[in-house]
Amino acid sequence: MPAISNFMTDNHRHCDNMFAIAEQAASQENWEKATIATKEFLDEMEHHFLMEENVLFPSLEEKTGMTMGPTQVMRMEHEQMRNLFEQMRQALSAQSKDEFLGASETLLITMQQHNMKEEGILYPMSDEQFAEKSSDIVEQMKRAS
């Protein structure tokens, strides 16, 4: 698999694993573990979004001239997920298992659909557009903050 697709798909799986740990801790009402795991998961998700929003998307938009296409949809979905992140944080503060699991279930579905679009369309498009410099893009993404 080309560099961008490989790197970002691996990062999706890493985030998915972190999410599962947080969700399991909340479902067991282990609030200390749930709080730590959720913070780690949300920090990792925010870093993933920043890699895309600060490096990949602008690079792709500059290269293709498309600013209202797939990257705009992905940004909107990032905002939807950030709203769910906030609901999860509030549920943790309230130690509300039902609220946490409700928000996390919605997040899971949203993430799955979002990741399919990125892995099926956006990342392959990025690999194609940046064939000769995809490792440069990956290095820039690793440094994104």
ZIVEN-V322352 format. One record per pair of residues at least 24 apart in sequence whose C-alpha atoms are under 7 Angstrom apart, sorted by sequence separation. I is the first residue (numbers start at 1). GAP is how many residues later the second one is. D is the distance in whole Angstrom. If there is no record, write none. Layout:
i=(I	I)
gap=(GAP	GAP)
d=(D	D)
This chain:
i=(15	81	15	15	70	35	31	60	29	27	26	55	55	51	54	51	50	50	47	9	5	5	4	5	4	5	4	2	4	3	3	4)
gap=(26	26	29	30	52	57	64	66	68	70	71	85	86	90	90	93	94	95	98	110	114	118	119	119	122	122	123	125	130	131	132	134)
d=(6	6	7	7	7	7	7	7	7	6	6	7	6	5	7	5	6	6	7	7	7	5	6	6	7	7	6	6	6	6	6	6)
